Amino acid sequence: MTPARSMPKLHLAAPTKVANAGPSLPCTKHEDILTPGNHLRFRVGPETLSGVVDAVMADKSCFWIWADGGMGRRLIAAGDVAAIEAATAQ
């Protein structure tokens, strides 16, 4: 019988990123506006998205959004968001 090996532990940091906003987007912490029903506009990589927040994970690491323009419901990782702001309803 061989001795049991312990698996390496993964240390995942909770997202603490503050939105890195340019001149058109005010700097805001994600958790301040990640509330179901809020209409948001944000950047994920090169893509700019807007829509209504449908659900938010308890730790605010991910959220579901109903994207504007008939683009469906999307899961967004909060750590991938470069900038975020409350948007006016369209």
C-alpha positions in Angstrom: 0.0 0.0 0.0 1.4 3.4 -1.0 1.1 6.4 1.3 -1.7 8.9 0.4 -0.5 12.0 -1.3 -1.9 15.3 -0.4 -3.3 17.4 -3.2 -1.9 20.9 -3.5 -4.3 23.5 -2.2 -5.6 26.2 -4.6 -6.0 29.7 -3.2 -8.6 31.7 -5.0 -8.8 35.3 -4.1 -12.3 36.9 -4.0 -12.7 39.6 -6.6 -11.8 43.0 -5.2 -11.2 44.8 -8.5 -12.5 48.3 -8.7 -13.8 49.3 -12.1 -11.0 50.9 -14.1 -13.1 53.6 -15.7 -12.0 56.0 -18.4 -13.3 59.5 -18.7 -16.8 58.4 -19.8 -17.4 55.8 -17.0 -17.2 56.9 -13.3 -15.0 54.7 -11.1 -17.4 52.4 -9.1 -17.0 49.3 -7.1 -18.9 46.4 -8.7 -20.7 45.4 -5.6 -22.3 48.9 -5.2 -24.5 48.5 -8.3 -24.7 44.7 -8.8 -28.3 44.4 -7.8 -31.0 42.5 -9.7 -33.1 44.9 -11.7 -30.4 47.5 -12.3 -29.6 48.4 -15.9 -25.9 48.5 -16.4 -23.3 49.2 -19.1 -19.9 47.6 -18.8 -16.8 46.4 -20.7 -15.6 42.8 -20.9 -12.4 42.7 -22.9 -13.0 44.5 -26.2 -16.8 44.1 -25.9 -19.2 46.8 -24.4 -22.4 45.3 -23.1 -25.5 46.7 -21.5 -28.5 45.0 -20.0 -30.5 44.3 -16.8 -29.0 42.4 -14.0 -31.0 39.2 -13.4 -29.1 37.4 -10.6 -25.9 37.9 -8.6 -23.8 35.2 -6.9 -23.7 35.7 -3.1 -20.0 36.5 -3.2 -20.5 38.9 -6.2 -18.0 36.9 -8.2 -20.4 36.4 -11.1 -23.7 37.8 -12.3 -26.4 37.0 -14.9 -27.5 39.8 -17.2 -30.3 40.0 -19.8 -28.3 41.7 -22.5 -30.0 44.6 -24.5 -30.7 44.1 -28.2 -32.1 40.6 -27.9 -28.6 39.1 -27.1 -30.1 36.8 -24.5 -29.1 36.0 -20.9 -25.3 35.9 -20.2 -23.1 34.9 -17.3 -20.4 37.5 -16.6 -17.5 37.0 -14.2 -17.1 40.2 -12.2 -13.3 39.9 -12.4 -13.4 40.1 -16.2 -15.3 43.5 -16.2 -13.0 46.4 -17.0 -15.5 49.2 -16.3 -19.1 49.3 -15.1 -21.7 52.0 -14.7 -25.4 52.3 -14.1 -27.1 53.0 -17.5 -30.3 54.8 -18.2 -33.1 52.6 -19.5 -33.4 52.4 -23.2 
